[in-house]
Amino acid sequence: MKTKMITAAAILVGLASGAGAADLKAASGHTIQLGAVNGSAYYTVEDGGLRLVATVAGGETAAPVRFISTLADGQTMTISVPASGGVEELTFRRIGDRLVVEDDQDLRASLAQ
């Protein structure tokens, strides 16, 4: 049942996925894959900022967890999960009227520059 909810939410938001940084469009979605944790995220434009909703679960029997955050320009929200050898992260960064999605590979590359 919980897996069906996550799957349905992912389908409804029109998923866009892939490694690297990418712009997330309002009312469209992004697939979240962090090790054994999967889910989806989308945002809407609100008076107070960009309202980001991310729902994730760690397997078929795990209860889904939803994160909701309204981001002002320059703010970020990061989802981080334990992984072998460290952590895996996905960061949502508001830049002006855009919401950029960065995976942990992007963050490591930016720190190396």
C-alpha positions, 0 to 999 in steps of 0.5 A: 500500500505504501509503495503504491502511494509513493509510485502514484505520487511519482507518476502524478508529478511527471518524473524527471530524473538523472545524475548531476545538477538539473532545474526542477520545473514548478509542478513537475517532479524529480525522482529521488534515489539515494541508496535504498531510499527512493521517492519523489519531489516537486514544488509549487509557487506560493506567496511566501516562496517555492514550496518544496515537497519531498516524499521518500521511503527506505523499501517496500515495508518502510513508512514513507517520510514527507519533507515540506519546506518553503524556500526563499532565494538562496536557501537550500534543503538537503536530504541525506541518508547513510550509505556504505562508506559515508552518506548520500545526499540530494540538495534542492537549492533555490536560485532566484525563481529556479529550483536546482537539484544537486546530487552528492557528486555535484557537491563533491565536484564543486568543493574540489574546484 
